[in-house]
Amino acid sequence: MLDIKIERTTTPKEKPADETKLGFGHIFTDHMFVMNYDAGQGWHDARIVPYGDLSLSPAAMCLHYGQEIFEGLKAYRIADGSVQLFRPQENFKRMNNSAERMVIPKINEEDMLYALKTLVKMEQDWVPHTEGASLYIRPFIIAVDPYVGVKPADHYLFIIILSPSGAYYSTGLNPVKIYVENKYVRAVRGGTGFAKTAANYAISLAGQEEAHEQDYEQVLW
């Protein structure tokens, strides 16, 4: 089993008082999970630490070449007050599929699941009680080598952060207006469309902006 060192914050944050005004993805819990990868050593130094900024070289490869992947899933508080996850193992399978495409070292899926459960249990008081709200979970891996050259990195960070959030769309679970995009392309045969990597989302922004200008909430590519 993964050995996780735990450092608890000495300055816990105040939890949101009004869960109907959480918004999405801008409030973060007290702690995050971090693990390093170094070529020749593999994944190591699993730890839960106070949530905080990262220190990266301006030459960090993730900033220049986009060698980065992520996932998105949620923890829910159910009627009896307990907290549940929805098939997180499938997210970690998909994360390893993305890792393979982006030439990032895979992580043992059981280790990722154990890390997530440990972190969520620590932060369970942050899981909203309001219907329609949840604890959004963002695992991600970034290449951190201080090297401006195109090659797979030798050093990575795997991080999990948590964010109590409301509905992603302002309309909640109601139907959303979909804009059919026929100018821009998000994925092509042989590309990275199936991988959850940053560039796939950056190239979708132009189409998304056009959709928003015409009062649509999402794009059909």
N, C-alpha and C positions, 0 to 999 in steps of 0.2 A: 504494500500500500504506500502511496505517495506520502513522504514525510514533509509536512507543511509547518514552517515556523510562523508563529503568530505574534505580531506587535500591535497592541491595541492603542487607539488614539487616546491622547490625554485631553483633547478638546472636542468632545462630541458635538455635532451640529444639532440645531433645533429642527425637529421634524416638521413638515408642512402642517399648518393648522387647519387649512381648508383644502380637503382632497378633491373638491370640485374644480379647483384652479391649478392643478398640477402642471398642465401643459404636457409637452413631450420632450424628453431628452435634455433638460437643462438643469435638473436637480440631481445631485449625486450623493450616495450614502457615505458613511464614515470610513469605509475600508475598501481596498481592492486587492485582487490576487495578482501576483507577479511571478514569472519564472523565466530564467535565462537559458539561452542556447549558445554554446560555443563549439565550433568545429573541433572534433577530437574528444570532446567531453560529453556532448549530447545535451539534452534538457536537464537542468539542475537548479538548485537553490530555490525551491518552491516556497513562497511566503505570502502571508496576508499582512498588509501594512496599511497605515493611514492613507486615505485617498489624498493624492497630491500631484503636483506637476512633475513631468519627466525632464531629465537633463539629457539632451541629445547634442551631438556635434552638428554644426550647420551643414556638414558634409554627409550626414547620415543617409544611407542609401535609400531608405523609404521616402525621403523628401525629394529625391531626384529621379528615381526610376519606378516608384510605385510598387515595390515588392512588399505587399501588405495584403492581408486577408482579414475577414471578420465574420461574425455570425450575429444573429439577433433572435432572442427568445424571451419568454416571460415567466415569472412566478406569480401565482394567483393565491389570494386568500379565499377559502371556500366557506360555506355556511357555518361549519363548526369551529371556525377560527384558525384552523390549521393552514399551512402553506403547501401548495403543490406545484410541480413543474409538469409541462406537457412534453413528453417524449424527448428530453434533452439529448439522449444518446444519438438521435437522428441528426440533430444539429452538429454534433461533434463528428459524425461520419461525413457530413457534407463539408465540414471545415477541413478535414483531412483530404477530401477530394479537391478542394480549392488549393490546399497546400501543395499537392502534387502538381497541379497545373502551373502554379507560380514558383515552383522549384524551392519550396520552403520545407524544412524537415518536419515530418509528421510527429504528432504527439500521441502517446498512448491514450485511447479514448476513455478507458476506465480512469486514468489519472485525471483527465479533464473533468469527467463527471464528478469524481470525488472532490476536486478542487472547487467546483461550482457549488455542490451541496454544502461543503464546509463554509464557504463564504455566505451563501444565502441563509444558512442557519444562524451565523453570527449577526446578520443584518435583518433578521426576520421582523423586527419591530418597524422596519421601513416599508414593509409590504402594505399597500393601502387596503383599507377596509371598505371603500366605496365601490359599488357595482360599476363595472366598466373601466375601473382603474387597475393597474398591475405594477409589478416591479419589473421594469425592462432590464434585460441582461445583455451586455455587449462584450463577448470575448473577441480578442483580436491579436494578431501577430504582426510585428513590424521588423524590418531589417534595419539594424542600427550601426553597421560598419561605417566608420568615418572615411569613406572612399568614393571619389567621384570617378567611377568606371563601371561599365556595364558588365556585370557578372552576378551569379547568385551569391548572396552574402554569406559570411561565415559566423555572424553573430545576430541573434534575434531576441526580442522580448515577447512573451506571451502574457497578456494582461486580461483580466476580467473586471469590468466596472458595472455598477448597478445604479439604476435611476428610477425612482417612483414616478410613474407617468399616467396621464389620462389617455384618451383615445388619440391615435395618430392623426385622424381626420377630424376636422371641427364638427362634422355631421355625425360623429360616432359610428354606430352600426347601421345607420341609414344608408341607402344607396348613394354612390358617388358618381359625379359626371366624369365620363372618360373621353379624352381627346385622342382621336386616331391619328398617329404621327406617320407622315409619308415622305418627310424630307430628310430627317436625321436617322442614323442607324446606331443601335445600341449593341448589337451582337451580329457576328458573321460566322459562317462555317469555318471551323478550325480556330476560332478566336477564344476569348475568355468569358463568353457570355454566361456560362454555367458556374463560373467561379465568383464568389462574393469577394471582390477585390475593389479597391478604391476607384481605380480608373473607370470601371464600368458605370459607376454612379456619377462621376464627374462629367463624362461625355453625355449623360442623359439630361444635364441641367438646361441646355439650350431648348430642348423640346419641352421640358417641364415649365420653363418660363413662358413659352408661347401658350401653353395650355392654361396657365394661371391668368395670363392677360385676357384670355377669352372665357374666364370663369369656370374652367374645368379643374378638377382636383387631382387627376392622375392621367397618365399617358398609356395608350395601347400601342406598342411598337410593332 
